[in-house]
Amino acid sequence: MGMLTLFSGTTTLDPRVVWLEAGAIRSVSLVPYLTEKPTSVKGSYSKIIDIGLQDKGYFIALNTDDTGRVLSLDTSKAGLKVIWEFEDSVSIFWNLIYRIFKAMNSGKI
């Protein structure tokens, strides 16, 4: 089981631990005493992928049909949100990584 820890650039948002459990993406806020209940992201997933942007709150999840989604910390509520969905297959994975880094470096994300 893979696990990621996501951070944001804001002090108002706590870090979140993200993991894949029985095809669902689950996450929980890292707060004292772990008082929050884990939340889920809708969908059926096969893998979560660290793309080197955990400190900015981003990662990729592959659906069971091998399409990819970019997810991020949701600043409006505690949890995660899908910010981009790729309709093509996983074979374009590296093109996806390039697009994300390019968008991050240009300030679009």
C-alpha positions as CSV (number, residue, x, y, z in Angstrom):
1,M,0.0,0.0,0.0
2,G,1.4,3.4,-1.0
3,M,1.0,6.4,1.2
4,L,1.7,10.1,0.6
5,T,1.8,13.1,2.9
6,L,0.5,16.3,1.3
7,F,1.3,19.9,2.4
8,S,0.1,23.3,1.2
9,G,1.7,26.7,1.2
10,T,-0.8,28.0,3.7
11,T,-0.7,27.7,7.4
12,T,-4.5,27.4,7.6
13,L,-4.5,24.0,6.0
14,D,-3.2,20.9,7.9
15,P,-1.1,18.3,6.1
16,R,-3.0,15.2,5.0
17,V,-2.0,11.6,4.7
18,V,-3.3,9.9,1.5
19,W,-3.6,6.2,0.8
20,L,-5.3,3.7,-1.5
21,E,-7.7,1.3,0.3
22,A,-9.8,-1.2,-1.6
23,G,-9.9,1.0,-4.8
24,A,-10.8,4.2,-2.9
25,I,-8.5,7.1,-2.2
26,R,-8.7,7.9,1.5
27,S,-7.2,10.8,3.4
28,V,-7.0,12.2,6.9
29,S,-5.7,15.5,8.3
30,L,-2.6,15.3,10.5
31,V,-3.9,17.0,13.6
32,P,-3.1,16.3,17.3
33,Y,-4.9,13.1,18.5
34,L,-6.1,12.3,14.9
35,T,-9.6,13.4,15.8
36,E,-10.8,13.7,12.2
37,K,-12.4,10.8,10.4
38,P,-10.9,9.8,7.0
39,T,-12.6,11.0,3.9
40,S,-12.8,9.4,0.4
41,V,-12.6,10.6,-3.2
42,K,-15.3,9.3,-5.5
43,G,-14.1,6.8,-8.1
44,S,-12.4,3.5,-8.4
45,Y,-8.6,3.7,-8.4
46,S,-5.7,1.3,-8.9
47,K,-2.7,3.5,-8.0
48,I,-1.6,6.7,-6.4
49,I,1.6,8.3,-7.8
50,D,4.0,10.7,-6.2
51,I,5.0,13.3,-8.8
52,G,7.3,15.2,-6.5
53,L,4.7,17.9,-5.7
54,Q,3.6,16.7,-2.3
55,D,4.8,19.9,-0.7
56,K,2.4,21.8,-3.0
57,G,-0.5,19.3,-2.3
58,Y,-0.6,17.5,-5.7
59,F,-0.5,13.9,-6.8
60,I,-1.8,11.6,-9.6
61,A,-4.3,8.8,-9.2
62,L,-4.9,6.2,-11.9
63,N,-8.4,4.9,-12.3
64,T,-9.0,1.2,-12.8
65,D,-9.4,1.9,-16.6
66,D,-5.9,3.4,-16.6
67,T,-7.0,7.0,-17.1
68,G,-5.3,9.5,-14.9
69,R,-6.5,12.3,-12.6
70,V,-4.6,15.0,-10.9
71,L,-5.8,15.6,-7.3
72,S,-4.9,18.3,-4.8
73,L,-5.7,19.5,-1.3
74,D,-9.0,21.3,-1.3
75,T,-8.5,24.7,0.4
76,S,-12.2,25.3,0.7
77,K,-12.9,22.3,2.9
78,A,-10.9,19.5,4.5
79,G,-10.1,16.9,2.0
80,L,-9.0,16.4,-1.6
81,K,-10.4,17.4,-5.0
82,V,-9.9,16.3,-8.6
83,I,-8.5,19.3,-10.5
84,W,-7.8,17.6,-13.9
85,E,-8.9,14.4,-15.6
86,F,-7.1,12.8,-18.5
87,E,-9.3,10.9,-20.8
88,D,-6.3,9.1,-22.6
89,S,-4.7,6.0,-21.4
90,V,-1.8,5.7,-18.9
91,S,0.5,5.5,-21.9
92,I,0.6,9.3,-21.9
93,F,1.7,9.3,-18.3
94,W,5.0,11.1,-18.9
95,N,3.4,13.7,-21.1
96,L,1.0,14.3,-18.2
97,I,3.9,14.8,-15.8
98,Y,5.5,17.3,-18.2
99,R,2.3,19.3,-18.4
100,I,1.9,19.5,-14.7
101,F,5.5,20.6,-14.1
102,K,5.2,23.2,-16.9
103,A,1.9,24.5,-15.4
104,M,3.5,24.7,-11.9
105,N,6.5,26.5,-13.2
106,S,4.4,29.1,-15.1
107,G,2.3,29.8,-12.0
108,K,-0.9,28.4,-13.6
109,I,-1.4,25.9,-10.8
